[in-house]
Structure formats: C-alpha cells, structure tokens
C-alpha cells in the first residue's frame, strides 16, 4: 500500500524538522515547507492525504491554508498547530472544517495519534464513497436487468425513459419473468431512489386484511386493532409502491385504489379523514386484465388509470439468447468463488429447455446445479434427466407452393387463422401465437385485418 503523503507548513524551522522526522519515522511521505504561500503552491501541484499547518505564519496564515485545502483538495483533513493564546482561533477553524488541532508544546505520542486518526477518518470516508458508488452502480437498471437480447435491450431503454417520470406503470408478463426486478429498476433509476421501495403482493394477503395493509387503520377500527397502523401507501411516502398481482385485488378495493390514485389521498380504516400521499405506483400482473374486464372481474376505469405506461416482459423462450448470460450470472451468484464452467452440450440443453417458469425456474435450476455439482464444470450428465431431455418443439411445417409465396401473405394468413380459432378474441389469439398483445395489434393494423361484421338483423 502506498504511504500517505502529508503536507507540513510551519515557519519555525526547528519545530518543522522535528515534526517532519516524527512523521517520516512512522513511514509517511512528508513535503515540508516554511510558508503558507508555498503550501498553497504545493496544493496546486500535488495530491495530499493530510495537511498539517501552523496557524500563525507571517505571509499567509494557517486559516488561509485551510481555506485553500477546502477549495483545492476538500477530502484532505487538516490539523492545525497553535500556541495556547490562539486556541480560540483554532476552535473557530474547526468550525470551518479543520479536523483537529494541537497546542504548542505538544506531546509527540498524542500528535502521532491525532495524525493516525485523521488519516483513518479520510480512508473511511473514501471507502464509504466507493461503497456508495458501487451500491448506486448495482441499483442502476442495467445492473439489475441481466440480458442482452433485443427484447431486453428494448425493455431496458424503456425503463430508463420511464424511470425519470412519476407516471404509473403496469408491468405485464408471465410468472417468473422478473416484474419485481423491473419495478426495482424503475425505482432506483428515478428521482425517488432515496425514498422507500415498498412491495405488496395482492394475492398473498387475506381479503379481510388487505384494505388495512394498503391504507392502514386506527385503533378500535375492528377486532384486534389495538393501535394505529400505517398502511403501505403511507410507508411508501416519497418513494415507490409496487402492487404485485394487482389482478387479485377484490372489486371493493379496486374502487378505493382508483380513488387513491385519482385524488392522491387515502383514508385509514375506521378514521374517515383523508390523508395526502406522495407515492409513485408500479403495478404488475400475469393475468389478462382486458379479459377480466370483459368478464366483469376488473374495473375498466382502474385499468386505464394504472396502464398509463405499459411494459410487457417477454417470456424466456422468446429471448433464448439470454439464457447463457443468465446461467453464468446465477452460477456466480450462488458460488462466487468457484469459477464454475458449463460444458457446451449442457449449455445447449439449458438454452433449448422450455422454461415454463421463466427466469425464476432457470435461477432455481442453477442453484440446484451449484448445490449438487460434482466439480467445477457442469456436464450434460449433471442436468436433471427431464431437463437434459428437453428440446424445443419441432417447428410446424407449412406446405409452400412450388412457385413461391409472399411472406406477408403467409403471416397475414396465420394471424387470421389464430383469430378465427380464438373467436376473434385478441388476447387469446396473442397467447396462442406466443406474442405480446400489442404486437398482434400492430400486425393487424399493418395487414388491415378486421373482425368480420355481424350480419344485419332481419
């Protein structure tokens, strides 16, 4: 490790030599100067870990040197040397940012201890800055989201743009596609990143407790309410509230959620008095909310209120090129020091597996591989038999005419057949074709596909 570099400024030549010797004896590099003006020049030329300066100097005093350090090298601590008569000036200097002061004549061991503490304090601050920077890096959307497929790059770009606003976001996609991870990326990429990120799984809380969980309650509101309780909306104040599985929200709470989003206020159970809220909402579901609206299970006005900015997460089977990246990521996560490699045949099997549980299933599979591995290389024989045997479904063969065919006509025909099979239900047809609904709508518009008109009544 490089020895700390210290700038020493004192016009008393004999004392300066003694201090310089004591510091060098401890292994520090010392630049000793006899004037404050020269100290300021050195500060412009070199980086220092610590500055030790006398207060009383004829040309430029120690307080001016202190100001120069704070301006030129603000992270370097400053120790002042002062006579007994100028202790008040030293105390004033500490208010202006000096680390500590010693009075003449000073005890050598005490001086060494103050120097060591000052350097240690500076090192801790540097370490804290580094750790804070690393934490911020880890919370950036590109650090949270693993994958380099076109689908994930598009998702990441959308997250970056959306994160800077307070707009409500609806995340859709199959279970295990990483909706909570995207919600966290939206939070930590936003101006609300220093506020709380609060998660509520609407499907995991009993219906009779969900209202209290979301909005809070006052003492005596119901049996067992022995004290006032903040709800998740209040707990998330200044930050982000993530409502997972919002499709499981019962109808009576859908009304209250809609009012909370529209009015920016909530009422605790049993209170009857509105409370203002400052929350950014991100909702997620793996259910088809539009189909639920048609069936009367989800409010249409709430759907449009939460679907301000939709982000649809593709299933893993639609971004198989991300599987090797994810596998290596999870292996490092579960065995950071093992350096586990994956044989090409094993990786090929992992890439071509169907992964009905998406990224979550892949993560669990990697954890099992780490736990049960026989060495530092995963072979095809190490995979579970059902996983090693998984293969992609063979592609369906389309009989093409001998004289060629238009790709646009083929695509249009497939879409029309899928819509007819699904009774022209667009959500069902999108699932049948394994594409997001907005892609289906885009294709329908592109190929001018419209539902057949009902015959006029006679």
C-alpha positions as CSV (number, residue, x, y, z in Angstrom):
1,X,0.0,0.0,0.0
2,X,1.3,3.5,-0.9
3,X,2.4,5.5,2.2
4,X,0.2,8.5,3.0
5,X,1.5,11.8,1.7
6,X,1.4,14.7,4.1
7,X,1.9,18.4,3.5
8,X,3.5,20.2,6.5
9,X,3.6,24.0,6.8
10,X,5.4,25.8,9.7
11,X,7.7,28.8,9.7
12,X,9.5,27.5,12.8
13,X,12.4,25.7,11.2
14,X,13.4,23.6,14.3
15,X,9.8,22.5,15.1
16,X,9.2,21.8,11.4
17,X,12.3,19.4,11.3
18,X,11.1,17.7,14.5
19,X,7.6,17.1,13.1
20,X,8.9,16.0,9.7
21,X,11.2,13.5,11.4
22,X,8.4,12.1,13.6
23,X,6.1,11.7,10.6
24,X,8.8,10.1,8.4
25,X,9.6,7.7,11.3
26,X,6.0,6.5,11.0
27,X,6.5,5.8,7.3
28,X,4.7,8.8,5.8
29,X,5.9,10.8,2.9
30,X,6.3,14.4,4.0
31,X,6.6,17.6,2.0
32,X,7.7,20.3,4.5
33,X,7.5,24.0,3.7
34,X,8.3,27.1,5.7
35,X,5.5,29.4,4.5
36,X,1.8,29.4,3.9
37,X,2.1,30.8,0.4
38,X,4.4,27.9,-0.6
39,X,1.9,25.4,0.9
40,X,-0.8,26.8,-1.4
41,X,1.5,26.3,-4.4
42,X,2.2,22.7,-3.4
43,X,-1.6,22.1,-3.1
44,X,-2.0,23.0,-6.7
45,X,0.8,20.7,-7.8
46,X,0.3,17.5,-5.7
47,X,-2.4,15.4,-4.1
48,X,-2.2,15.1,-0.3
49,X,-3.8,12.7,2.2
50,X,-3.3,15.1,5.1
51,X,-2.3,18.7,5.7
52,X,-0.6,19.9,8.9
53,X,-0.2,23.7,9.3
54,X,0.7,26.2,11.9
55,X,-1.9,28.9,12.3
56,X,0.5,31.8,12.9
57,X,2.7,32.4,9.9
58,X,4.0,35.8,8.6
59,X,2.9,35.8,5.0
60,X,-0.2,33.5,4.6
61,X,-1.6,32.2,7.8
62,X,-2.9,28.7,8.6
63,X,-6.6,29.7,8.2
64,X,-5.9,30.8,4.6
65,X,-4.1,27.5,4.0
66,X,-7.2,25.7,5.5
67,X,-9.5,27.6,3.0
68,X,-7.1,26.6,0.2
69,X,-7.3,22.9,1.2
70,X,-11.1,23.1,1.3
71,X,-11.2,24.6,-2.1
72,X,-8.4,22.6,-3.9
73,X,-8.5,19.2,-2.1
74,X,-11.6,19.1,0.1
75,X,-11.2,15.4,1.0
76,X,-7.8,16.0,2.7
77,X,-8.2,16.5,6.5
78,X,-6.4,19.5,8.1
79,X,-4.6,19.5,11.5
80,X,-3.8,22.9,13.0
81,X,-0.8,23.7,15.2
82,X,-1.5,26.6,17.5
83,X,0.0,28.4,20.6
84,X,-2.1,28.4,23.7
85,X,-3.0,32.1,23.1
86,X,-4.7,31.2,19.8
87,X,-6.8,28.2,20.8
88,X,-10.0,30.2,20.2
89,X,-8.8,30.8,16.6
90,X,-8.2,27.0,16.3
91,X,-11.7,26.2,17.5
92,X,-13.1,28.7,15.0
93,X,-11.1,27.0,12.3
94,X,-12.6,23.6,13.2
95,X,-16.0,25.1,12.7
96,X,-14.8,25.9,9.2
97,X,-13.8,22.4,8.5
98,X,-10.4,21.6,10.2
99,X,-10.2,18.0,11.5
100,X,-8.3,18.8,14.8
101,X,-5.7,21.0,16.4
102,X,-2.7,20.5,18.7
103,X,-1.3,23.2,21.0
104,X,2.4,24.0,21.5
105,X,4.3,22.4,23.1
106,X,2.6,19.1,22.2
107,X,3.1,15.5,23.2
108,X,4.7,13.6,20.4
109,X,2.7,10.4,21.0
110,X,-0.5,12.4,21.2
111,X,0.3,14.2,17.9
112,X,1.0,10.8,16.2
113,X,-2.3,9.5,17.4
114,X,-4.2,12.6,16.0
115,X,-2.4,12.1,12.7
116,X,-3.3,8.4,12.5
117,X,-6.9,9.2,13.4
118,X,-7.2,11.9,10.7
119,X,-5.8,9.6,8.0
120,X,-8.0,6.7,9.2
121,X,-11.0,9.1,9.0
122,X,-10.1,10.1,5.5
123,X,-9.7,6.5,4.4
124,X,-13.1,5.5,5.9
125,X,-14.7,8.4,4.0
126,X,-13.0,7.3,0.8
127,X,-14.2,3.7,1.4
128,X,-17.8,4.9,2.1
129,X,-17.7,7.0,-1.1
130,X,-16.6,3.9,-3.0
131,X,-19.2,1.7,-1.4
132,X,-21.9,4.2,-2.0
133,X,-20.8,4.4,-5.7
134,X,-20.8,0.7,-6.0
135,X,-24.3,0.5,-4.5
136,X,-25.6,3.1,-6.9
137,X,-24.0,1.2,-9.8
138,X,-25.7,-2.0,-8.6
139,X,-29.0,-0.3,-8.5
140,X,-28.8,1.1,-12.0
141,X,-31.3,-0.5,-14.3
142,X,-28.6,-2.0,-16.5
143,X,-27.1,-3.7,-13.4
144,X,-30.4,-5.1,-12.2
145,X,-31.5,-6.5,-15.5
146,X,-29.5,-9.3,-16.9
147,X,-29.7,-10.0,-20.6
148,X,-28.6,-8.5,-23.9
149,X,-31.2,-9.8,-26.3
150,X,-33.0,-7.2,-28.5
151,X,-36.1,-7.7,-26.3
152,X,-34.3,-6.9,-23.1
153,X,-32.4,-4.0,-24.6
154,X,-35.7,-2.5,-25.6
155,X,-37.1,-3.1,-22.1
156,X,-34.1,-1.5,-20.5
157,X,-34.3,1.5,-22.7
158,X,-38.0,1.9,-21.9
159,X,-37.2,1.6,-18.2
160,X,-34.6,4.4,-18.4
161,X,-37.0,6.7,-20.1
162,X,-40.0,5.9,-17.8
163,X,-38.0,6.0,-14.6
164,X,-37.5,9.7,-14.7
165,X,-41.2,10.4,-14.6
166,X,-43.8,9.9,-11.9
167,X,-46.2,8.1,-14.3
168,X,-47.9,5.0,-13.2
169,X,-46.5,1.8,-14.8
170,X,-48.2,-1.5,-15.5
171,X,-45.9,-4.5,-15.9
172,X,-47.3,-7.5,-17.6
173,X,-45.9,-10.9,-18.4
174,X,-45.9,-14.5,-17.3
175,X,-44.9,-15.5,-13.8
176,X,-41.2,-15.5,-13.3
177,X,-40.3,-13.0,-16.0
178,X,-38.8,-10.5,-13.5
179,X,-41.6,-8.0,-12.9
180,X,-40.4,-7.1,-9.4
181,X,-36.9,-6.7,-10.7
182,X,-38.1,-4.2,-13.3
183,X,-40.1,-2.4,-10.6
184,X,-36.9,-2.0,-8.5
185,X,-35.1,-0.8,-11.6
186,X,-37.8,1.9,-12.2
187,X,-37.5,3.0,-8.5
188,X,-33.7,3.1,-8.3
189,X,-33.4,4.8,-11.7
190,X,-35.8,7.6,-10.6
191,X,-35.5,10.8,-8.6
192,X,-37.3,8.8,-5.8
193,X,-34.4,6.4,-5.4
194,X,-33.6,7.7,-1.9
195,X,-37.1,7.0,-0.7
196,X,-38.6,3.7,0.2
197,X,-39.5,0.9,-2.2
198,X,-42.5,-1.0,-0.7
199,X,-43.8,-4.2,-2.1
200,X,-47.4,-5.6,-1.7
201,X,-48.4,-8.9,-3.1
202,X,-52.1,-8.5,-3.5
203,X,-52.6,-12.3,-3.9
204,X,-50.8,-13.3,-0.8
205,X,-52.8,-11.2,1.8
206,X,-56.2,-12.4,3.0
207,X,-59.0,-10.3,1.6
208,X,-60.2,-9.1,5.0
209,X,-56.7,-7.7,5.9
210,X,-55.8,-6.3,2.5
211,X,-57.6,-2.9,3.0
212,X,-55.8,-2.3,6.3
213,X,-52.5,-3.5,4.7
214,X,-52.8,-0.9,1.9
215,X,-54.4,2.0,3.7
216,X,-53.8,1.4,7.4
217,X,-56.2,1.6,10.3
218,X,-56.9,3.4,13.6
219,X,-57.2,1.9,17.0
220,X,-60.5,0.2,17.5
221,X,-61.4,0.1,13.8
222,X,-62.0,-3.7,14.1
223,X,-61.4,-6.6,16.5
224,X,-57.7,-6.8,17.1
225,X,-56.9,-3.2,16.0
226,X,-55.2,-2.3,19.4
227,X,-53.1,0.5,17.9
228,X,-53.0,2.9,14.9
229,X,-51.1,1.4,11.9
230,X,-49.7,2.9,8.8
231,X,-50.6,1.3,5.5
232,X,-48.3,0.6,2.7
233,X,-49.3,3.8,0.9
234,X,-48.1,5.9,3.8
235,X,-45.0,3.7,4.3
236,X,-44.0,4.3,0.7
237,X,-44.3,8.1,1.0
238,X,-41.6,9.8,-1.1
239,X,-40.8,6.6,-2.8
240,X,-42.4,3.8,-4.9
241,X,-45.3,1.4,-4.1
242,X,-45.2,-1.9,-6.1
243,X,-48.5,-3.7,-6.2
244,X,-47.8,-7.2,-7.5
245,X,-50.5,-9.4,-8.8
246,X,-53.0,-6.5,-8.9
247,X,-55.4,-8.7,-10.8
248,X,-56.1,-10.4,-7.5
249,X,-57.5,-7.2,-5.9
250,X,-61.1,-7.7,-4.9
251,X,-63.7,-5.4,-6.5
252,X,-64.4,-3.3,-3.4
253,X,-60.7,-2.4,-3.0
254,X,-60.4,-1.6,-6.7
255,X,-62.8,1.3,-6.1
256,X,-60.7,2.6,-3.2
257,X,-57.4,2.2,-5.1
258,X,-58.9,4.1,-8.0
259,X,-59.9,7.0,-5.7
260,X,-56.4,7.0,-4.0
261,X,-54.7,7.3,-7.4
262,X,-57.1,10.0,-8.7
263,X,-57.2,12.1,-5.5
264,X,-53.7,11.4,-4.2
265,X,-55.2,10.7,-0.8
266,X,-56.2,7.7,1.3
267,X,-58.3,7.0,4.4
268,X,-57.3,4.7,7.1
269,X,-59.8,2.1,8.1
270,X,-62.1,3.5,10.8
271,X,-60.8,7.0,10.5
272,X,-63.0,8.8,8.0
273,X,-60.4,11.6,7.4
274,X,-58.3,11.8,4.2
275,X,-54.6,11.8,4.3
276,X,-52.4,13.1,1.5
277,X,-50.0,10.7,-0.2
278,X,-46.9,11.2,-2.3
279,X,-46.3,7.8,-4.0
280,X,-45.3,6.6,-7.4
281,X,-47.3,3.4,-8.2
282,X,-46.0,0.5,-10.2
283,X,-48.4,-2.4,-10.7
284,X,-47.8,-5.9,-12.1
285,X,-49.9,-8.9,-13.2
286,X,-49.6,-12.1,-15.0
287,X,-53.3,-12.2,-15.8
288,X,-55.1,-10.8,-18.8
289,X,-56.8,-7.7,-17.3
290,X,-58.6,-6.9,-20.5
291,X,-60.2,-10.4,-20.4
292,X,-61.1,-9.8,-16.8
293,X,-62.8,-6.5,-17.7
294,X,-64.9,-8.4,-20.3
295,X,-65.9,-10.9,-17.6
296,X,-66.6,-8.1,-15.0
297,X,-63.8,-9.0,-12.7
298,X,-61.7,-5.9,-13.1
299,X,-62.8,-2.3,-13.3
300,X,-62.2,-0.7,-16.7
301,X,-61.6,2.8,-15.2
302,X,-58.9,1.4,-12.9
303,X,-57.3,-0.5,-15.7
304,X,-56.8,2.8,-17.7
305,X,-55.6,4.5,-14.6
306,X,-52.8,2.0,-13.9
307,X,-52.0,1.4,-17.6
308,X,-50.5,4.8,-18.2
309,X,-47.2,3.3,-19.3
310,X,-47.4,-0.4,-20.1
311,X,-44.2,-2.6,-20.1
312,X,-44.7,-6.2,-21.3
313,X,-41.9,-8.6,-20.3
314,X,-41.2,-11.3,-22.8
315,X,-41.0,-15.0,-21.6
316,X,-37.6,-16.6,-21.5
317,X,-38.5,-18.8,-24.5
318,X,-38.7,-15.6,-26.6
319,X,-35.2,-14.5,-25.7
320,X,-33.3,-17.8,-25.5
321,X,-30.1,-15.9,-26.4
322,X,-30.1,-14.5,-22.9
323,X,-30.0,-18.0,-21.2
324,X,-26.2,-18.3,-21.3
325,X,-25.8,-14.9,-19.8
326,X,-28.3,-15.7,-17.1
327,X,-26.8,-19.1,-16.3
328,X,-23.3,-17.6,-15.8
329,X,-24.9,-14.8,-13.7
330,X,-26.7,-17.2,-11.4
331,X,-23.7,-19.6,-11.1
332,X,-21.5,-16.6,-9.9
333,X,-24.3,-15.6,-7.6
334,X,-24.6,-19.0,-5.9
335,X,-20.9,-19.9,-6.0
336,X,-18.9,-16.6,-6.4
337,X,-15.5,-18.2,-5.7
338,X,-15.9,-21.5,-7.5
339,X,-15.4,-20.4,-11.1
340,X,-17.9,-22.9,-12.4
341,X,-17.9,-23.6,-16.2
342,X,-20.7,-25.1,-18.3
343,X,-19.9,-27.7,-21.0
344,X,-21.2,-26.6,-24.4
345,X,-23.6,-29.6,-24.6
346,X,-25.0,-28.7,-21.1
347,X,-25.4,-25.1,-22.1
348,X,-27.1,-26.1,-25.3
349,X,-29.6,-28.2,-23.3
350,X,-30.3,-25.2,-21.0
351,X,-30.8,-22.9,-23.9
352,X,-33.3,-25.2,-25.6
353,X,-35.3,-26.1,-22.4
354,X,-38.8,-24.7,-22.4
355,X,-38.6,-22.9,-19.0
356,X,-42.3,-22.6,-18.3
357,X,-41.4,-20.8,-15.0
358,X,-39.2,-18.4,-17.0
359,X,-36.2,-16.8,-15.3
360,X,-37.3,-17.9,-11.8
361,X,-37.2,-21.5,-12.9
362,X,-33.8,-21.1,-14.5
363,X,-32.5,-19.5,-11.3
364,X,-33.7,-22.4,-9.2
365,X,-32.2,-24.9,-11.7
366,X,-28.8,-23.1,-11.4
367,X,-29.0,-23.2,-7.6
368,X,-29.6,-26.9,-7.7
369,X,-26.6,-27.4,-10.1
370,X,-24.3,-25.5,-7.7
371,X,-25.5,-27.4,-4.7
372,X,-25.3,-30.9,-6.3
373,X,-22.3,-30.4,-8.6
374,X,-19.5,-32.9,-8.7
375,X,-16.9,-30.5,-9.8
376,X,-16.3,-27.1,-11.2
377,X,-17.6,-27.9,-14.7
378,X,-21.3,-28.7,-15.4
379,X,-21.7,-31.5,-17.8
380,X,-24.8,-32.7,-19.7
381,X,-24.9,-35.7,-17.3
382,X,-25.2,-33.2,-14.3
383,X,-28.5,-31.9,-15.5
384,X,-31.7,-33.5,-14.3
385,X,-32.9,-36.1,-16.8
386,X,-36.1,-34.2,-17.6
387,X,-34.1,-31.0,-18.2
388,X,-31.4,-32.7,-20.3
389,X,-34.1,-34.3,-22.4
390,X,-36.0,-31.1,-23.0
391,X,-35.9,-30.0,-26.6
392,X,-37.7,-27.3,-28.5
393,X,-40.9,-28.4,-30.1
394,X,-40.2,-29.3,-33.7
395,X,-41.3,-26.4,-36.0
396,X,-44.6,-26.9,-37.7
397,X,-44.1,-27.5,-41.4
398,X,-46.0,-25.1,-43.7
399,X,-46.6,-26.5,-47.2
400,X,-45.4,-23.9,-49.6
401,X,-46.4,-23.7,-53.2
402,X,-43.8,-24.7,-55.7
403,X,-43.7,-21.3,-57.4
404,X,-43.0,-19.4,-54.1
405,X,-45.1,-17.4,-51.7
406,X,-45.3,-13.9,-50.2
407,X,-44.1,-13.9,-46.6
408,X,-46.5,-11.1,-45.8
409,X,-49.4,-13.2,-47.1
410,X,-48.3,-16.2,-45.0
411,X,-48.0,-14.0,-41.9
412,X,-51.4,-12.5,-42.5
413,X,-53.0,-15.9,-43.1
414,X,-51.6,-17.3,-39.8
415,X,-52.9,-14.3,-37.8
416,X,-56.3,-14.6,-39.3
417,X,-56.4,-18.3,-38.6
418,X,-55.4,-17.7,-35.0
419,X,-58.1,-15.0,-34.6
420,X,-60.7,-17.2,-36.1
421,X,-59.7,-20.1,-33.8
422,X,-60.0,-17.9,-30.8
423,X,-63.3,-16.3,-31.8
424,X,-61.6,-13.1,-32.7
425,X,-60.5,-12.6,-29.0
426,X,-57.3,-10.7,-29.4
427,X,-55.9,-11.5,-26.0
428,X,-56.4,-15.3,-26.6
429,X,-55.0,-15.1,-30.1
430,X,-51.9,-13.3,-28.8
431,X,-51.3,-16.1,-26.3
432,X,-52.0,-18.7,-29.0
433,X,-49.3,-17.1,-31.2
434,X,-47.0,-16.6,-28.2
435,X,-46.6,-12.9,-28.9
436,X,-47.4,-9.8,-26.8
437,X,-50.9,-8.4,-27.5
438,X,-49.5,-5.0,-28.7
439,X,-47.5,-6.9,-31.4
440,X,-50.7,-8.6,-32.5
441,X,-52.5,-5.3,-32.7
442,X,-49.6,-3.8,-34.7
443,X,-49.7,-6.7,-37.2
444,X,-53.5,-6.5,-37.5
445,X,-53.2,-2.8,-38.4
446,X,-50.3,-3.5,-40.8
447,X,-52.2,-6.2,-42.7
448,X,-55.6,-4.4,-42.4
449,X,-57.1,-7.3,-40.5
450,X,-60.5,-6.5,-39.1
451,X,-63.2,-8.7,-37.4
452,X,-66.0,-9.9,-39.6
453,X,-69.1,-7.8,-39.4
454,X,-72.2,-9.3,-37.8
455,X,-75.0,-9.8,-40.3
456,X,-77.8,-7.2,-40.2
457,X,-80.8,-8.4,-38.3
458,X,-83.8,-9.2,-40.4
